[in-house]
Amino acid sequence: MGSLKFTLVFFIVLWQGLCLSTNIFAQKPAETIPHFSFTKLDNTPFTTKNLAVGKDMLFVFFDVTCDHCKETISSLSKRLKECNRVAIYLITLDDKPQISTFLTQHGPNLSKEKNVTILRDKKDQFITLFGPRKYPSVFLYSREKKLLLYDDQDLKLEKFFHIILSTK
């Protein structure tokens, strides 16, 4: 009976250690908007200096092959009118033809809106600088460039719309 108790305690301690170490190494979302250099679809540079002034900013990091990203982009596209006071930045590592096809299928009105900017991360900076954990990752920053909300589970963006609509 003593060895069974020892084995049970050993596995509990091992499990807790694994859980703690997983949290230690998990990326932490950037608390403020970091300095970056991305590229617009027309290949012009887009840096932190080009961000909208006086507006909250929604960053959506997506991949064109991700099913959850399709749902998130579709949800954003359907509720875009509610985001007219927010600058929206869609960031991806994908190539322009793939992005165009993806947006045509899942967010056809996004590229036509003045408050939406589509960006390519050609230098693989976003993951290191912003700290997303998976696709899609959504960050809402205040006009002061401070993180209001990060989520990679809210595919319908309900938490984000709640904040966006309450800060009119």
Backbone as a printed PyTorch tensor [residue, N CA C, xyz], in Angstrom:
tensor([[[  0.8200,  -1.1880,   0.0000],
         [  0.0000,   0.0000,   0.0000],
         [  0.8670,   1.2570,   0.0000]],

        [[  2.0290,   1.2300,   0.6370],
         [  2.9320,   2.3700,   0.6960],
         [  3.4640,   2.7500,  -0.6730]],

        [[  3.8080,   1.7320,  -1.4950],
         [  4.3430,   2.0470,  -2.8230],
         [  3.2520,   2.6090,  -3.7350]],

        [[  2.0080,   2.1740,  -3.5630],
         [  0.9040,   2.7120,  -4.3540],
         [  0.6880,   4.1990,  -4.0290]],

        [[  0.7540,   4.5210,  -2.7280],
         [  0.6000,   5.9080,  -2.3050],
         [  1.7550,   6.7560,  -2.8390]],

        [[  2.9680,   6.2240,  -2.7540],
         [  4.1400,   6.9300,  -3.2800],
         [  3.9900,   7.1670,  -4.7790]],

        [[  3.5400,   6.1770,  -5.5300],
         [  3.3670,   6.2990,  -6.9730],
         [  2.3120,   7.3530,  -7.2940]],

        [[  1.2240,   7.3460,  -6.5570],
         [  0.1600,   8.3190,  -6.7690],
         [  0.6660,   9.7360,  -6.4970]],

        [[  1.3560,   9.9320,  -5.3890],
         [  1.9080,  11.2430,  -5.0480],
         [  2.9160,  11.6750,  -6.1130]],

        [[  3.7580,  10.7420,  -6.5650],
         [  4.7520,  11.0330,  -7.5940],
         [  4.0870,  11.5490,  -8.8700]],

        [[  3.0250,  10.8730,  -9.3190],
         [  2.3450,  11.2910, -10.5420],
         [  1.6030,  12.6230, -10.3730]],

        [[  1.0740,  12.8680,  -9.1990],
         [  0.4100,  14.1530,  -8.9470],
         [  1.4340,  15.2860,  -9.0030]],

        [[  2.5690,  15.0950,  -8.3590],
         [  3.6270,  16.1090,  -8.3720],
         [  4.1520,  16.3060,  -9.7940]],

        [[  4.3510,  15.2220, -10.5220],
         [  4.8150,  15.2950, -11.9070],
         [  3.8100,  16.0590, -12.7670]],

        [[  2.5150,  15.7630, -12.6060],
         [  1.4630,  16.4400, -13.3730],
         [  1.4490,  17.9400, -13.0690]],

        [[  1.5310,  18.3020, -11.7970],
         [  1.5390,  19.7190, -11.4280],
         [  2.7620,  20.4200, -12.0060]],

        [[  3.8920,  19.7480, -11.9920],
         [  5.1150,  20.3180, -12.5680],
         [  4.9670,  20.5660, -14.0540]],

        [[  4.3620,  19.6120, -14.7490],
         [  4.1510,  19.7850, -16.1850],
         [  3.1900,  20.9350, -16.4710]],

        [[  2.1400,  21.0330, -15.6730],
         [  1.1750,  22.1210, -15.8600],
         [  1.8380,  23.4760, -15.6190]],

        [[  2.6230,  23.5840, -14.5790],
         [  3.2990,  24.8400, -14.2820],
         [  4.3100,  25.1970, -15.3570]],

        [[  5.0750,  24.2240, -15.8260],
         [  6.0830,  24.5170, -16.8430],
         [  5.4300,  24.9080, -18.1560]],

        [[  4.2800,  24.3710, -18.4720],
         [  3.5660,  24.7520, -19.6890],
         [  3.1650,  26.2110, -19.6080]],

        [[  2.6800,  26.6680, -18.4590],
         [  2.2810,  28.0610, -18.3010],
         [  3.4710,  29.0040, -18.3250]],

        [[  4.6040,  28.5640, -17.8240],
         [  5.7990,  29.3960, -17.8030],
         [  6.2410,  29.7140, -19.2230]],

        [[  6.1760,  28.7460, -20.1170],
         [  6.6770,  28.9230, -21.4640],
         [  5.6110,  29.4080, -22.4520]],

        [[  4.3830,  29.5480, -22.0180],
         [  3.3380,  30.0550, -22.9080],
         [  3.6240,  31.5220, -23.2030]],

        [[  3.3840,  31.9060, -24.4460],
         [  3.6200,  33.2920, -24.8290],
         [  2.6260,  34.1940, -24.1120]],

        [[  3.0850,  35.3700, -23.7750],
         [  2.2270,  36.3610, -23.1370],
         [  1.9510,  37.4580, -24.1600]],

        [[  0.6800,  37.8090, -24.3560],
         [  0.3530,  38.8530, -25.3260],
         [  1.0110,  40.1880, -24.9550]],

        [[  1.4080,  40.9420, -25.9710],
         [  2.0490,  42.2430, -25.7510],
         [  1.0770,  43.1900, -25.0550]],

        [[  1.5010,  43.7580, -23.9500],
         [  0.6670,  44.6730, -23.1620],
         [  0.4920,  46.0260, -23.8440]],

        [[  1.4450,  46.4080, -24.6630],
         [  1.3550,  47.6190, -25.4770],
         [  1.7420,  47.2410, -26.9000]],

        [[  1.3050,  48.0350, -27.8550],
         [  1.6190,  47.7300, -29.2500],
         [  3.1180,  47.8990, -29.4610]],

        [[  3.7850,  46.8270, -29.8670],
         [  5.2320,  46.9150, -30.0920],
         [  5.5500,  47.5970, -31.4270]],

        [[  6.7770,  48.0260, -31.5770],
         [  7.2250,  48.5800, -32.8580],
         [  7.3400,  47.4360, -33.8490]],

        [[  6.7930,  47.6380, -35.0540],
         [  6.7930,  46.5820, -36.0620],
         [  6.9530,  47.1760, -37.4430]],

        [[  7.1990,  46.3010, -38.4070],
         [  7.2660,  46.6850, -39.8090],
         [  6.6410,  45.5690, -40.6330]],

        [[  5.4250,  45.8100, -41.1280],
         [  4.7170,  44.8630, -41.9730],
         [  4.6150,  45.4510, -43.3790]],

        [[  3.9050,  44.7680, -44.2530],
         [  3.7440,  45.2160, -45.6320],
         [  2.2710,  45.1580, -46.0030]],

        [[  1.7830,  46.2280, -46.6410],
         [  0.4160,  46.2080, -47.1550],
         [  0.3810,  45.3350, -48.4070]],

        [[ -0.8040,  45.0130, -48.8810],
         [ -0.9230,  44.1330, -50.0520],
         [ -0.3010,  44.7370, -51.3080]],

        [[ -0.1920,  46.0610, -51.3680],
         [  0.4540,  46.6950, -52.5260],
         [  1.9720,  46.8050, -52.3430]],

        [[  2.4990,  46.1160, -51.3370],
         [  3.9290,  46.0400, -51.0070],
         [  4.5120,  47.3140, -50.4080]],

        [[  3.6760,  48.2630, -50.0180],
         [  4.1970,  49.4350, -49.3240],
         [  4.3930,  49.0840, -47.8540]],

        [[  5.4280,  49.6500, -47.2390],
         [  5.6740,  49.3600, -45.8280],
         [  4.5770,  49.9510, -44.9320]],

        [[  4.3390,  49.2810, -43.8300],
         [  3.3850,  49.7410, -42.8300],
         [  4.0220,  49.4870, -41.4740]],

        [[  4.2640,  50.5590, -40.7250],
         [  4.9220,  50.4340, -39.4260],
         [  4.0170,  50.9870, -38.3280]],

        [[  4.5100,  50.9360, -37.1410],
         [  3.7920,  51.4670, -35.9870],
         [  3.4180,  52.9330, -36.2100]],

        [[  4.2490,  53.6630, -36.9320],
         [  3.9890,  55.0840, -37.2090],
         [  2.7360,  55.2890, -38.0660]],

        [[  2.3060,  54.2560, -38.7950],
         [  1.1390,  54.3660, -39.6690],
         [ -0.1820,  54.0110, -38.9830]],

        [[ -0.1340,  53.6360, -37.7290],
         [ -1.3500,  53.2560, -37.0170],
         [ -2.2980,  54.4370, -36.8880]],

        [[ -3.5780,  54.1400, -36.8390],
         [ -4.6060,  55.1730, -36.6710],
         [ -4.3890,  55.9030, -35.3460]],

        [[ -4.6560,  57.1890, -35.3620],
         [ -4.5140,  58.0120, -34.1640],
         [ -5.9090,  58.2870, -33.6120]],

        [[ -6.0480,  58.1640, -32.2970],
         [ -7.3120,  58.4970, -31.6530],
         [ -8.3790,  57.4280, -31.7730]],

        [[ -7.9950,  56.2140, -32.1290],
         [ -8.9520,  55.1100, -32.2620],
         [ -8.4380,  53.8780, -31.5260]],

        [[ -9.3860,  53.0780, -31.0310],
         [ -9.0050,  51.7520, -30.5490],
         [ -8.6090,  50.9350, -31.7710]],

        [[ -7.7790,  49.9260, -31.5600],
         [ -7.2550,  49.1390, -32.6750],
         [ -7.4510,  47.6470, -32.4300]],

        [[ -7.9950,  46.9800, -33.4290],
         [ -8.2400,  45.5440, -33.3710],
         [ -7.2650,  44.8580, -34.3210]],

        [[ -6.4070,  44.0030, -33.7760],
         [ -5.4590,  43.2290, -34.5720],
         [ -5.9470,  41.7890, -34.6270]],

        [[ -6.0890,  41.2540, -35.8310],
         [ -6.5030,  39.8660, -36.0040],
         [ -5.4020,  39.1410, -36.7510]],

        [[ -4.7580,  38.2010, -36.0790],
         [ -3.6840,  37.4030, -36.6670],
         [ -4.3080,  36.1010, -37.1550]],

        [[ -4.2070,  35.8530, -38.4650],
         [ -4.8940,  34.7050, -39.0420],
         [ -4.0260,  33.9700, -40.0460]],

        [[ -4.4790,  32.7710, -40.3950],
         [ -3.8490,  31.9410, -41.4150],
         [ -4.9590,  31.4860, -42.3600]],

        [[ -4.7010,  31.5390, -43.6570],
         [ -5.7530,  31.2420, -44.6290],
         [ -6.2000,  29.7840, -44.6170]],

        [[ -5.4070,  28.8930, -44.0500],
         [ -5.7790,  27.4700, -44.0130],
         [ -6.4960,  27.0780, -42.7200]],

        [[ -6.6510,  28.0160, -41.8190],
         [ -7.2110,  27.7490, -40.4800],
         [ -8.7340,  27.8720, -40.5030]],

        [[ -9.4230,  26.7890, -40.1370],
         [-10.8920,  26.7940, -40.1000],
         [-11.4400,  27.7850, -39.0750]],

        [[-10.7880,  27.8880, -37.9210],
         [-11.2340,  28.8320, -36.8950],
         [-11.0530,  30.2740, -37.3750]],

        [[-10.0160,  30.5020, -38.1700],
         [ -9.7860,  31.8420, -38.7290],
         [-10.9120,  32.2150, -39.6870]],

        [[-11.3660,  31.2500, -40.4460],
         [-12.4790,  31.4930, -41.3680],
         [-13.7010,  31.9730, -40.5980]],

        [[-13.9840,  31.3280, -39.4910],
         [-15.1370,  31.6950, -38.6710],
         [-14.9680,  33.0890, -38.0660]],

        [[-13.7750,  33.3960, -37.5840],
         [-13.5110,  34.6960, -36.9810],
         [-13.6250,  35.8170, -38.0110]],

        [[-13.0130,  35.6290, -39.1590],
         [-13.0560,  36.6460, -40.2170],
         [-14.4920,  36.8290, -40.7130]],

        [[-15.2270,  35.7480, -40.8410],
         [-16.6270,  35.8180, -41.2620],
         [-17.4570,  36.5990, -40.2440]],

        [[-17.2360,  36.3370, -38.9720],
         [-17.9560,  37.0370, -37.9120],
         [-17.6380,  38.5310, -37.9390]],

        [[-16.3840,  38.8610, -38.1020],
         [-15.9750,  40.2630, -38.1940],
         [-16.6240,  40.9250, -39.4040]],

        [[-16.6220,  40.2380, -40.5140],
         [-17.1960,  40.7630, -41.7490],
         [-18.6900,  41.0590, -41.5920]],

        [[-19.4020,  40.1840, -40.9210],
         [-20.8520,  40.3590, -40.7360],
         [-21.1900,  41.5140, -39.7980]],

        [[-20.2790,  41.8250, -38.8860],
         [-20.5690,  42.8580, -37.8820],
         [-19.6800,  44.0950, -38.0550]],

        [[-19.1770,  44.2700, -39.2370],
         [-18.2320,  45.3490, -39.5130],
         [-18.7970,  46.7400, -39.2260]],

        [[-20.0680,  46.9230, -39.4710],
         [-20.7010,  48.2390, -39.2380],
         [-20.5760,  48.6680, -37.7730]],

        [[-20.4880,  47.6950, -36.8660],
         [-20.3610,  48.0060, -35.4440],
         [-18.9440,  48.4680, -35.0830]],

        [[-18.0370,  48.3450, -36.0380],
         [-16.6230,  48.6480, -35.7860],
         [-16.1690,  49.9310, -36.4790]],

        [[-17.0900,  50.8130, -36.8190],
         [-16.7030,  51.9870, -37.5900],
         [-15.7900,  52.9480, -36.8290]],

        [[-15.7280,  52.8410, -35.5170],
         [-14.8410,  53.7010, -34.7220],
         [-13.5340,  53.0000, -34.3450]],

        [[-13.3240,  51.8260, -34.8890],
         [-12.1430,  51.0320, -34.5600],
         [-11.2980,  50.8330, -35.8160]],

        [[ -9.9930,  50.9660, -35.6780],
         [ -9.0850,  50.6430, -36.7800],
         [ -8.8170,  49.1380, -36.7090]],

        [[ -9.0060,  48.4630, -37.8200],
         [ -8.8590,  47.0020, -37.8570],
         [ -7.6480,  46.6510, -38.7080]],

        [[ -6.7840,  45.8110, -38.1500],
         [ -5.5910,  45.3480, -38.8550],
         [ -5.6310,  43.8260, -38.9260]],

        [[ -5.6840,  43.3150, -40.1420],
         [ -5.6760,  41.8750, -40.3750],
         [ -4.2670,  41.4980, -40.7880]],

        [[ -3.6080,  40.6470, -40.0010],
         [ -2.2080,  40.3110, -40.2390],
         [ -2.0610,  38.8250, -40.5060]],

        [[ -1.2680,  38.4960, -41.5210],
         [ -1.0350,  37.1030, -41.8800],
         [  0.3680,  36.9240, -42.4360]],

        [[  0.8300,  35.6950, -42.4010],
         [  2.1160,  35.3290, -43.0000],
         [  1.9420,  34.8710, -44.4500]],

        [[  0.7120,  34.7540, -44.8880],
         [  0.3980,  34.1740, -46.1970],
         [  0.6990,  35.1190, -47.3560]],

        [[  0.6730,  34.5680, -48.5660],
         [  0.9380,  35.3290, -49.7870],
         [ -0.3220,  36.0180, -50.2820]],

        [[ -0.1320,  37.0650, -51.0820],
         [ -1.2320,  37.8980, -51.5650],
         [ -2.3400,  37.1150, -52.2750]],

        [[ -2.0480,  36.1830, -53.2090],
         [ -3.1420,  35.4570, -53.8630],
         [ -3.9900,  34.6400, -52.8800]],

        [[ -3.3310,  34.0200, -51.9060],
         [ -4.0520,  33.2430, -50.8970],
         [ -4.9190,  34.1530, -50.0210]],

        [[ -4.3870,  35.3060, -49.6720],
         [ -5.1290,  36.2630, -48.8410],
         [ -6.3690,  36.7370, -49.5870]],

        [[ -6.1960,  37.0900, -50.8530],
         [ -7.3110,  37.5840, -51.6540],
         [ -8.4220,  36.5480, -51.7650]],

        [[ -8.0540,  35.3140, -52.0290],
         [ -9.0430,  34.2380, -52.1290],
         [ -9.7500,  34.0370, -50.7980]],

        [[ -8.9880,  33.9960, -49.7340],
         [ -9.5390,  33.8050, -48.3870],
         [-10.5410,  34.9120, -48.0490]],

        [[-10.1590,  36.1540, -48.2690],
         [-11.0460,  37.2670, -47.9230],
         [-12.2710,  37.3250, -48.8260]],

        [[-12.1260,  36.9710, -50.0800],
         [-13.2760,  36.9310, -50.9830],
         [-14.3050,  35.9270, -50.4830]],

        [[-13.8400,  34.8040, -49.9710],
         [-14.7400,  33.7520, -49.4940],
         [-15.3080,  34.0280, -48.1040]],

        [[-14.5040,  34.5850, -47.2100],
         [-14.9090,  34.6530, -45.7990],
         [-15.1200,  36.0610, -45.2520]],

        [[-14.6100,  37.0700, -45.9510],
         [-14.7910,  38.4530, -45.4980],
         [-14.8060,  39.4030, -46.6730]],

        [[-15.7710,  39.2210, -47.5740],
         [-15.7540,  39.9570, -48.8410],
         [-15.8010,  41.4800, -48.7090]],

        [[-16.3700,  41.9960, -47.6480],
         [-16.4620,  43.4480, -47.5030],
         [-15.2810,  44.0580, -46.7480]],

        [[-14.4270,  43.2500, -46.1720],
         [-13.3560,  43.7740, -45.3230],
         [-12.3500,  44.6310, -46.0820]],

        [[-11.9070,  44.1750, -47.2240],
         [-10.8620,  44.9050, -47.9490],
         [-11.3610,  46.2140, -48.5450]],

        [[-12.6580,  46.4340, -48.5700],
         [-13.2400,  47.6520, -49.1550],
         [-13.4250,  48.7650, -48.1280]],

        [[-13.3110,  48.4440, -46.8660],
         [-13.5730,  49.4160, -45.8030],
         [-12.3310,  50.2460, -45.4770]],

        [[-12.5460,  51.5380, -45.2200],
         [-11.4340,  52.4500, -44.9340],
         [-10.7460,  52.1560, -43.6020]],

        [[-11.4950,  51.5910, -42.6490],
         [-10.9020,  51.3370, -41.3380],
         [-10.2440,  49.9570, -41.2330]],

        [[-10.1660,  49.2290, -42.3510],
         [ -9.5430,  47.8960, -42.3650],
         [ -8.2690,  47.9490, -43.1890]],

        [[ -7.1820,  47.4690, -42.5990],
         [ -5.9000,  47.3910, -43.2950],
         [ -5.4310,  45.9470, -43.2580]],

        [[ -5.1020,  45.4230, -44.4220],
         [ -4.6320,  44.0390, -44.5240],
         [ -3.1080,  44.0730, -44.6440]],

        [[ -2.4620,  43.3350, -43.7660],
         [ -1.0090,  43.3770, -43.6850],
         [ -0.3870,  41.9940, -43.7920]],

        [[  0.7530,  41.9660, -44.4500],
         [  1.5440,  40.7300, -44.5330],
         [  2.7530,  40.8740, -43.6310]],

        [[  3.0480,  39.8160, -42.9190],
         [  4.2030,  39.7820, -42.0250],
         [  5.3150,  39.0180, -42.7360]],

        [[  6.0030,  39.6790, -43.6470],
         [  7.0460,  39.0260, -44.4520],
         [  8.2960,  38.6920, -43.6410]],

        [[  8.4840,  39.3720, -42.5030],
         [  9.6880,  39.1780, -41.6930],
         [  9.4410,  38.2720, -40.4810]],

        [[  8.2600,  37.6640, -40.4080],
         [  7.9160,  36.7900, -39.2790],
         [  8.1240,  37.4770, -37.9240]],

        [[  7.6010,  38.6710, -37.7970],
         [  7.7530,  39.4470, -36.5600],
         [  6.5750,  39.3060, -35.6060]],

        [[  5.3990,  39.1200, -36.1580],
         [  4.1920,  39.2190, -35.3360],
         [  4.2210,  38.2620, -34.1440]],

        [[  4.5820,  37.0270, -34.3710],
         [  4.5610,  36.0240, -33.2930],
         [  5.4970,  36.4300, -32.1690]],

        [[  6.6840,  36.8730, -32.5150],
         [  7.6640,  37.2680, -31.5040],
         [  7.2540,  38.5520, -30.7870]],

        [[  6.7690,  39.5140, -31.5490],
         [  6.4720,  40.8250, -30.9670],
         [  5.1450,  40.8880, -30.2040]],

        [[  4.1090,  40.2730, -30.7510],
         [  2.7770,  40.3700, -30.1400],
         [  2.4640,  39.2060, -29.2000]],

        [[  3.0820,  38.0470, -29.4050],
         [  2.8940,  36.9180, -28.4970],
         [  1.5950,  36.1470, -28.6380]],

        [[  1.0960,  35.9390, -29.8600],
         [ -0.1200,  35.1210, -29.9790],
         [  0.1850,  33.6730, -29.6240]],

        [[ -0.8340,  32.9650, -29.1350],
         [ -0.6310,  31.5520, -28.7800],
         [ -1.0400,  30.6160, -29.9080]],

        [[ -1.9830,  31.0510, -30.7410],
         [ -2.4420,  30.1980, -31.8390],
         [ -3.2600,  31.0290, -32.8140]],

        [[ -3.6980,  30.3970, -33.8680],
         [ -4.5800,  31.0440, -34.8500],
         [ -6.0240,  30.7540, -34.5090]],

        [[ -6.9160,  31.6680, -34.7220],
         [ -6.6770,  33.1000, -34.8310],
         [ -6.4200,  33.6930, -33.4530]],

        [[ -5.6550,  34.7530, -33.4370],
         [ -5.4350,  35.5080, -32.2070],
         [ -5.9160,  36.9220, -32.4470]],

        [[ -6.6820,  37.4300, -31.4920],
         [ -7.2790,  38.7510, -31.6430],
         [ -6.8540,  39.6120, -30.4510]],

        [[ -6.3920,  40.8130, -30.7760],
         [ -5.9130,  41.7620, -29.7800],
         [ -6.7010,  43.0500, -29.9550]],

        [[ -7.2270,  43.5780, -28.8730],
         [ -7.8670,  44.8840, -28.9020],
         [ -7.0280,  45.8260, -28.0510]],

        [[ -6.5350,  46.8750, -28.6970],
         [ -5.7120,  47.8730, -28.0090],
         [ -6.4650,  49.1940, -27.9480]],

        [[ -6.2410,  49.9240, -26.8750],
         [ -6.8470,  51.2450, -26.7150],
         [ -6.1420,  52.2500, -27.6230]],

        [[ -6.7260,  53.4220, -27.7290],
         [ -6.0870,  54.4780, -28.5280],
         [ -4.7470,  54.8830, -27.9330]],

        [[ -4.5300,  54.5320, -26.6700],
         [ -3.2280,  54.7830, -26.0170],
         [ -2.2670,  53.6210, -26.2370]],

        [[ -2.6710,  52.6670, -27.0670],
         [ -1.8500,  51.5020, -27.4650],
         [ -1.6420,  50.4990, -26.3320]],

        [[ -2.5950,  50.4620, -25.3940],
         [ -2.5330,  49.4950, -24.2900],
         [ -3.5370,  48.3760, -24.5360]],

        [[ -3.1390,  47.1610, -24.2140],
         [ -3.9800,  45.9900, -24.4420],
         [ -5.2390,  46.0440, -23.5770]],

        [[ -6.3850,  45.9670, -24.2390],
         [ -7.6650,  45.8960, -23.5400],
         [ -8.1270,  44.4510, -23.4060]],

        [[ -7.8930,  43.6570, -24.4780],
         [ -8.3420,  42.2710, -24.4680],
         [ -7.5520,  41.4670, -25.4900]],

        [[ -7.1450,  40.2860, -25.0770],
         [ -6.5540,  39.2970, -25.9880],
         [ -7.3720,  38.0290, -25.8480]],

        [[ -7.6640,  37.3840, -26.9800],
         [ -8.3550,  36.1050, -26.9190],
         [ -8.0430,  35.3130, -28.1750]],

        [[ -7.9160,  34.0270, -28.0060],
         [ -7.7340,  33.1310, -29.1500],
         [ -8.7790,  32.0190, -29.1210]],

        [[ -9.8390,  32.2260, -28.3340],
         [-10.9330,  31.2550, -28.2240],
         [-12.2710,  31.8230, -28.6910]],

        [[-12.4040,  33.1400, -28.6820],
         [-13.6730,  33.8120, -28.9580],
         [-13.8600,  33.9780, -30.4650]],

        [[-14.2430,  32.8950, -31.1390],
         [-14.3310,  32.8920, -32.5980],
         [-15.4210,  33.8070, -33.1330]],

        [[-16.4310,  34.0880, -32.3480],
         [-17.5200,  34.9770, -32.7650],
         [-17.2350,  36.4270, -32.3660]],

        [[-16.1500,  36.6360, -31.6400],
         [-15.6990,  37.9610, -31.2260],
         [-16.6550,  38.6730, -30.2760]],

        [[-17.4830,  37.9320, -29.5740],
         [-18.4850,  38.5350, -28.6870],
         [-17.8560,  39.4140, -27.6060]],

        [[-16.7750,  38.9550, -26.9850],
         [-16.1310,  39.7460, -25.9370],
         [-15.6010,  41.0560, -26.5030]],

        [[-15.0820,  40.9870, -27.7190],
         [-14.5330,  42.1770, -28.3660],
         [-15.6380,  43.1730, -28.7110]],

        [[-16.7340,  42.6740, -29.2800],
         [-17.8380,  43.5610, -29.6250],
         [-18.4490,  44.1880, -28.3730]],

        [[-18.4690,  43.4610, -27.2980],
         [-18.9830,  44.0220, -26.0370],
         [-18.1570,  45.2480, -25.6330]],

        [[-16.8510,  45.1430, -25.6960],
         [-15.9720,  46.2610, -25.3340],
         [-16.0800,  47.3810, -26.3620]],

        [[-16.0350,  47.0270, -27.6460],
         [-16.0990,  48.0350, -28.7080],
         [-17.3800,  48.8510, -28.6130]],

        [[-18.4860,  48.1780, -28.3900],
         [-19.7720,  48.8740, -28.3450],
         [-19.9790,  49.6480, -27.0510]],

        [[-19.2890,  49.2640, -25.9940],
         [-19.4530,  49.9670, -24.7150],
         [-18.5540,  51.1940, -24.5980]],

        [[-17.6170,  51.3620, -25.5060],
         [-16.7040,  52.5070, -25.4310],
         [-17.0090,  53.5490, -26.5010]],

        [[-18.2670,  53.7890, -26.7380],
         [-18.6480,  54.7770, -27.7680],
         [-18.4440,  56.1400, -27.2870]]])
